[in-house]
Amino acid sequence: MSVSRRKFIGAGVAGAAAVTLGRTARAEAALMGSLDFRTLRNRTLRPVVVASANGIRGVAKAYEMISTGNADTLDAILAGVNIQELDPEDQSVGLGGLPNEDGVVQLDASCMHGPTKRAGAVAALEGIATASLVARAVMEHTDHILLVGAGAKRFALERGFKEQNLLTEKSRQDWLKWKSCLASNGGHVDPADPLAAKFTTGTIHMSAVNSAGEISSVTTTSGLSWKLSGRVGDSAIPGAGQYCDNTVGAAGSTGLGEANIKVAGAFLIVELMRNGASPEEACLRATERAVAMTEKRRLDSNGRPLFDLSFYALSKDGRFGSASAYPGFKFAVADASGGRLVDAASLYKSSERPKIPPVSCRRS
């Protein structure tokens, strides 16, 4: 059958247009993921707050603030994490946090405010318990995102924050125990030694969305216990320890920051949700990616991580999820059903969990 040149060109143009339109539609669908944001604008969204398990008191406070007091989501979650930052019994963050190898408590924190697309962070901050509030001050009163060390402390004092000794007697005794253990083992900690001191990578992360779909996130920590002076983990890095995109959702992490920084875990989770993954699925895929990017010395003979790392995620429509490598972890949620702890998903079964030793602050 003969086809005229005009008809052939016309058919080609039409076909190309169809392909182009198809690609455009597919790209838009991928960008929007499973959330139809145009539909979301026409329906009431549900306020939700999620956090690491140590934020169980904080999520209740934050939820109350955004659901009954119409508080800004960032104000609410900062009030939530402040509970742990000011609790001397919580040795993973703020006042009473476990110190570095020199016996000095150094704090990291970062936050993001979805509606204004702004972020602020501090790292290796000394003498100021509420590092999360200093991070917000950096966001609100400077054109920077991250201040560190002595400069971060000077800025905080200039903004009216009060300096105090963050090393409680309880944490000082734990540090002395660690030093004793280190000395008795030639500079190395043997986890089987009865003198072996506690070890923590603990942190608190919290994210929230209100009924208007406004999202914020924050992560704050005293970091890896017995770390080298000046060590900064993922908590101070927007995109790693926490990330927020007001059109999609928010995510954050707790655990070994070195494993998360390399995959920009919080950013990765939000992008996975943008492309259709549920919060839980996105957390699992980020965990899988973090393991895949881990060097051999931090893996067991079966390629499983010899550390803990947990992710938390919240979508704009109020869905939430969490995941870690191993089972047994919980995370905190507060919504219309109240505040509660929920089981996180995991990559591996409990029978596969290896014995996780303390992470040495120095490499031999």
Beta strands, then each sheet from edge to edge (+ up, - down):
strand 1: 48-52
strand 2: 107-113
strand 3: 118-125
strand 4: 146-148
strand 5: 204-209
strand 6: 215-221
strand 7: 242-245
strand 8: 249-255
strand 9: 309-315
strand 10: 320-324
strand 11: 330-335
strand 12: 338-343
strand 13: 345-346
sheet 1: 4+ 3+ 2- 6+ 5- 1+ 11- 12+
sheet 2: 7+ 8- 9+ 10- 13-
end
